[in-house]
Amino acid sequence: MLGIAVFVFCMSSYRSAPLGKVETDTIRVVLPVNFPKPVYNFDQNPITKAKFELGKALFYGAVLSSDHSISCSSCHQASAAFANLNTAVSKGVRDCLGDRNAPPLFNLAWQKEFMLDGRIKNILDVPTNALTSPCEMNNQPDSIIKMLKNDSVFPALFEQAFGSNSIKTENVLTALTQFTVMIISADTKYDRYIRKEMGADFTADEQRGYILFKEKCSSCHKEPLFTDGSYRNNGLDDLSKDRGRDSITHLISDRGRFRVPTLRNIEITRPYMHDGRFGSLKQVLQHYASNVRNHANLDPILNKTGSRGIPLSIVEQSQLIAFLKTLTDIHLINDRRFINF
């Protein structure tokens, strides 16, 4: 069990803290042994049960949206590894459609930058994007604080977590971060295979798919996180409708470049690409095999020999998909700590 990301309470039991007293029942984090050191500093930012539970309540609470119609979990579902399953672009308040596919929310502790274009550098600021976007929750900090203060449940939760019922935006963001940063996916068949655990042998197709992955995909999707965190153009279009990274850097060379997504849980986080255009892994691999477009910013790795794309036979595509399915973390999507009951 040492390889599995777990967290346990430092005390054998938990009781609500008296009003006015900060709950200090910290959660001990055991990080995956086959992962690199996280970017998020758990020692400097200790997780407490009270803040974690407050963050979970906020994550699942529609009170954060302007019309109380949606929550964070509306677009980030636990059953889909906290992505928005079968939804190309998410729907916000007043049925407003966004313009990018909602990324999954796990292993955030290992990310240096956030959002598909990398516009956010600090994990604490991540929720602000959804909270204030007119096409998502369409709210503002002052309105959120007022709603929370008038709620029948949240003032007591904030008092337990922070020692005061004076609800502040900073504490809202801290609590949400304490919940989401603990969503760690590291207990897949692949992880057990890498850790040489009993019963985790690959099938012939999975093994061949793993070899193909290392030959053809690992330059961008680096193990064990299965992303290198870079921004690349993968030839979806001749001309990009979405500016991508260019919307932040204002560099024409960044037009149509997006952050390389993780392949962990890829089986259950469809649809794929920044706009959710592909509904299956088969379609994704067919794109790379035969339909990569000649964009001006096409990543050189997809045009190594003057022939665009990644050569993959039908059999090889099937084998690669077999391997990608070993990256599904069944334990994560069934983990009751992250599910709303």
N, C-alpha and C positions, 0 to 999 in steps of 0.2 A: 504493500500500500504506500510505500514511501514515494513512489513516482507519481501518485495522483495528487492533484491540487486539492487540498482540503483546508478547512478552517474550523477550529474548535474553540469553545468558550474556555477561558482560563479558570473559571470557577465551575463547580459541578452543577450549580443551579443558578437560575436567574430570577430576580424579583425586581419589580418596578422600583425605581429610585424615588425617594420622597421628593415632593415638589421643591424646587430650588436647589436640588443637589444634582450635579452632573453624574450621569451613569458612566462608570469607568470600567465596566466589565469588558475588557478588551478581547478581541478575537485573534488567536494565533494563526498565522498563515503559513502553511507548508507548501512551498513552491515546487513545481514539477522538476524532477532531477535532470530531465533531458532538455530543459529550456535554458536560454541565456538569462543573465541578470535582467530583471525588469527595469524599465525606465522609471516607473512610479516607485517612490521610496516608501515602503510599508513601515519602516522603522520610524521615519520622521512624521508619517501620517498614519498612526495606529488606528485600526478599525475597531469600533466598539459595537456591541450588540444593539444598543439604543440608536445609534446613528445609522447602522445598517438597516434596522427595522423601519426607521423613519424614512430612509431612502427608498425602501421597498414600497411603503405606503404611498409615497409621492410618485413613484414610477407607475404604479397601478391606479393612481387617483386622477379622475377626470377634472378635478378641481383646478388643475393647472392650466387648462385651456379656457379661453375667454367665454365660451358658451357652455362649458362643462360637458362637451360632447365626446371628447377624445382624451386619451392618456398616452403616456410614452409607450405603453404596451400595445396600443392600437396599431402601431407601425413596427413594433419590435416584440414579436411573440415568442414566448419561451419554447413552444413546440417547433419553432423554425430556427433554433439557436439565436433567437432575438433578432431575426430578420423579418421581412414582411412577405410571407410565403405566397407565391402565385400572384403577386401584385407588382406590376412593372414600376409604377410610381405611386406613392402613398397618397391617401385622401385625408385632408385636414378639415378644419372647421368649415362649415357651409359647403361641404363636399368639394372643396378646392383641391385640385390636383397639383402635386409637386412636379418638378422637372427631372428629378434623379431618383434612382432606385435606393431604397433604404438599406444601408449596410448592416450586417449583423453586429451585435454588441457582445463580444467576448474577447478575452485576452487584450483588453484595452490597456492594461498595465504595461504592456510591451510596446506600445505605440509612442512615437515621438511627435507625430502630427495627426490631425483628425479631419474628418470630412474627405470626400473624394478628391477635392482640390487642395487639401492641406491648409485650409484657411485658419484653422484653430491650432494653436501650439500648446495650450495648457488644458489638461483634461478637465479641470474644474469649470472651464468655460463651454464645454461641449453642449450641456443641456440648453444653454442660452439660445443657440441657433434655432432649435425647435420651438422653444417657449415663445420667442418673439417673431418668428416668421409668419407673415400674413396668411400663407397657405398651409401652415401647420397648426400651431396652437393659438397664434394671433393674440398674444397677450404681452403685457409689460410688467416689469418688476414691481412697481407700486401696486398694480391691480392684483397681482398674485399674492403679495404680502397681505393685502386687505382681505382677500378671499380666505386665506389660511387662518388669519386671526379670527374671522367670524365663523370658522368651521367648528363643529362640535367635538372633533377628535384631535386635530393637529396641534393646537396649543399645548396640550399635555405631552404629546410626543416630542415636541421641540424642547419643552422644559426638561424632560428626562434626558434628552440627548445633549443639550447645551447649557442646562442650568438656569434657563431664563425663558419666559414665555414671550419675550420681545423678539419676534420672528424677523430675521434679516435675510436678504437675498443671498449673502455669503453662506449662511447656514443651509439654505435650501440647496444650493449647488454642492456644498460639502457632503450633505446627506445623500444626494443622488449619486455622487461620485463614489461614496463608500459602498453603495449597493452595486453599481455597475462594474467597479474595478474588481470586485470579487467573483465576477462571472468568468471563470477560467475553464477553458476547454483543453484537456490534456490527457483524456482517458479513452482514446480511440484504439481500435485494433492496431493501427500503425504505431501508436505510442507503446503499446504492450509488446509489439514485435521488436521495436528498437530497444526496449528495456529487457528483452530476452525473457519475458515472463512465460510461464507454462501455458500452453494451449493457444498461443498467439501466432502460430505459423501461418504464413501466407499460402493461399492456393496457387496453383501454377499460373493462372491468369493474373492474379494480384502481384505475384513476384515479377512476371514479365512486364506488367504495367508499371511497377516501381522502377525497373531498369529503364523503361522508356521515359518515365518522368524525369529521372536523373539526367538522361541524355538530352531531352528536348524541352523541358519546362523549368528546370531548377535554377536557371540563370535569373529569372524574375521571381519565382515562387520558392524562395530559399527555406530549407528545413531549419529548425522544426516548426517555425511559425507559418511557413508556406507563403511568405511574402518578404520582399526585401525593402518594402516601404518606399520604393521609388515611384516616380511618376512617368508614365509611358503612353505612347500612342500605339494602339494595336491594330490599326488599319480597318476600323469599322466602316469608315466613309472616306470618300475622296476629299470632301470638305466637311468640317465639323460644325454642326449646328450649335452644339454646346462648346463654349470656349475652353472648358476644363480648367487646368492649372493657369492658363493665360488670364482668367478672370481675377486672379490674385497677383500674379507677377507682372501682368501687362507686357509679356514678351510673346511675340508672334511664334517663337520657337516652342512655346508651351501650349500652343493652340491644340486642343483635342487630346491633351495628356491628362491622365487620371491616375490616382494612386493604385498601385498593384494590389488587388484584393487578396486576402488569405484564401487558400483552398480548403482550409479546415471547415468541416460541416457543409461542404459545397453541395452535397447530395440533397440537403434539406433547406437550402437557402435560395432556391430558384425564385424568379428568373434572374438572368445574368447580364452583365455589362452595366455601365453607368445609367443607362436608360431602360434596363430590363427587357431588351429586345429579344433575347434568346430564352426560350422556355425549357430547354433541356440541355444536358451536358453533350448529347449527340450533336445538337446544333452548334454549340460552342466549338467542338473539335472540328466540325465540318468547315466552320469559318476559318480556323487556323490552317486547315489542310488545303483549302481551295478557294477561299473568298476574301483574302486579305487585300484591302484596297491600297492604292498607291498614294497615300496621304503624304503631303510635303514633310510632315514631322514623324512619319512612320519610324518606329524604333529600329535601329540598325540590325538588331538581333533577328528581326523578322524579314530581313532582306540580305542575308549573309552572302548568298551565292548569285544574287541577281534574280533569283526566283523567289517571289514573295511567299511568306507563310512557313509552316512547319510540315514537312512531308509526313503523312500518317496514312497508312492503309486502313481499310475498314476493320480488319482484324486488330490492328494496333490501337485503333480508337476504342474498340471494345475492351481490350486489355487495360488501357489507360483508365477507362471509366471504372473498371473493376478495382484498380488501385485507389482511385479517388474516393470510392465508397468506404475504404478502410479509414478514412479521415472523419467519419461520422461519429459523433460523441453521444451515444444513446444515454449515457449516465447524466450528461449535462441537461438534456431536454426533459429528463424525468426527475431532476434534483428538486426536491420539495422546498429547499431553501429559497429558490428563485421563482417559484410558482405561486400565484395568488390564490389562496383558499379562503 
